[in-house]
Amino acid sequence: PPVFAQDRYRVSLREDAPLGSTVLNVSASDADDGTNARITYGFGKTPAKVLQKFLVDPESG
């Protein structure tokens, strides 16, 4: 399974942060070979209201 650089991530975001600001960078690795080692990033169970405000790059996290 993928292993993240940290077990938990916690961030604070200023209310006046410019649109498009990077809030957090995450990374993970997977010891599998070939396509089984491919990692994609996304939100798990997340309210639609949050998904309207934030974006995750599925390739880079």
Residue frames relative to the residue before (quaternion, step in Angstrom):
aa qw qx qy qz dx dy dz
P 1.0000 0.0000 0.0000 0.0000 0.00 0.00 0.00
P 0.6108 -0.5511 0.4098 0.3941 3.59 -1.17 0.43
V 0.1784 -0.7567 0.6222 0.0921 3.53 -1.15 0.73
F 0.2916 -0.7656 0.5516 0.1565 3.56 -0.72 1.09
A 0.6230 -0.5535 0.4083 0.3725 3.55 -1.23 0.54
Q 0.7715 0.1330 -0.0797 0.6171 3.60 1.19 -0.59
D 0.5332 -0.6217 0.4674 0.3329 3.57 -1.19 0.55
R 0.8001 0.0671 0.0153 0.5959 3.56 1.04 -0.81
Y 0.1730 -0.7646 0.6138 0.0935 3.54 -1.11 0.75
R 0.0120 -0.7826 0.6222 -0.0175 3.55 -0.98 0.88
V 0.0005 0.8110 -0.5838 0.0395 3.56 -0.80 1.00
S 0.2295 -0.7048 0.6454 0.1844 3.50 -1.37 0.31
L 0.1234 -0.7931 0.5952 0.0374 3.53 -1.02 0.81
R 0.4076 -0.7016 0.5286 0.2493 3.55 -0.82 1.01
E 0.5572 -0.6319 0.4328 0.3208 3.54 -1.01 0.83
D 0.7415 0.3911 -0.2199 0.4988 3.58 1.10 -0.64
A 0.2842 0.7638 -0.5290 0.2367 3.61 1.18 0.45
P 0.5153 -0.6606 0.4444 0.3173 3.61 -0.91 0.87
L 0.5757 -0.5686 0.4609 0.3644 3.56 -1.14 0.68
G 0.7785 0.3087 -0.2462 0.4879 3.56 -0.90 0.91
S 0.4265 0.7065 -0.4614 0.3257 3.59 1.28 0.05
T 0.4289 -0.6480 0.5559 0.2950 3.55 -1.13 0.64
V 0.2371 -0.7859 0.5612 0.1061 3.54 -0.80 1.06
L 0.7987 -0.0833 0.1217 0.5834 3.56 0.95 -0.90
N 0.1640 -0.7362 0.6446 0.1248 3.54 -1.16 0.70
V 0.0634 -0.7843 0.6167 0.0229 3.57 -0.89 0.93
S 0.0406 -0.7827 0.6186 0.0559 3.54 -1.24 0.38
A 0.0754 -0.7764 0.6253 0.0225 3.51 -1.21 0.63
S 0.1736 -0.7580 0.6146 0.1322 3.54 -1.26 0.34
D 0.1525 -0.7699 0.6148 0.0770 3.53 -1.25 0.49
A 0.3813 -0.7661 0.4798 0.1937 3.57 -0.70 1.09
D 0.4651 0.6769 -0.4542 0.3453 3.62 1.22 -0.08
D 0.4498 -0.6721 0.5211 0.2728 3.56 -1.34 0.22
G 0.8385 0.2454 -0.1543 0.4615 3.54 -1.30 0.40
T 0.8320 -0.1811 0.1411 0.5051 3.54 -1.08 -0.78
N 0.5812 0.5827 -0.3781 0.4239 3.60 1.18 -0.40
A 0.6495 0.5037 -0.3148 0.4747 3.59 1.24 -0.34
R 0.4993 0.6683 -0.4235 0.3533 3.60 1.25 -0.18
I 0.1407 -0.7886 0.5970 0.0434 3.54 -0.88 1.01
T 0.0408 -0.7537 0.6544 0.0447 3.54 -1.05 0.81
Y 0.3118 -0.7645 0.5475 0.1360 3.52 -1.12 0.78
G 0.1921 0.7665 -0.5999 0.1249 3.55 -1.17 0.59
F 0.5762 -0.5526 0.4610 0.3875 3.52 -1.34 0.03
G 0.4049 -0.6638 0.5656 0.2748 3.55 -1.15 0.64
K 0.7920 -0.1482 0.1589 0.5706 3.58 -0.87 -0.93
T 0.1532 0.7946 -0.5571 0.1866 3.53 -0.32 1.30
P 0.4966 -0.6614 0.4640 0.3173 3.61 -0.84 0.89
A 0.6036 -0.5859 0.4092 0.3536 3.58 -1.08 0.78
K 0.5964 0.5816 -0.3545 0.4247 3.59 1.06 -0.73
V 0.6632 0.4827 -0.2940 0.4906 3.58 1.04 -0.78
L 0.6582 0.5278 -0.3117 0.4371 3.58 0.92 -0.88
Q 0.6131 0.5434 -0.3461 0.4572 3.59 1.19 -0.47
K 0.7273 0.4451 -0.2246 0.4716 3.59 1.18 -0.52
F 0.7931 0.2774 -0.1164 0.5296 3.58 1.10 -0.65
L 0.1741 -0.7694 0.6109 0.0673 3.52 -1.24 0.65
V 0.1343 -0.7576 0.6331 0.0846 3.55 -1.05 0.80
D 0.3601 -0.6927 0.5770 0.2401 3.55 -0.91 0.92
P 0.3808 -0.7723 0.4543 0.2285 3.62 -0.43 1.15
E 0.6842 0.4876 -0.2876 0.4598 3.60 1.16 -0.47
S 0.8168 0.2709 -0.1208 0.4949 3.59 0.89 -0.88
G 0.4973 -0.6528 0.4348 0.3709 3.58 1.23 -0.23
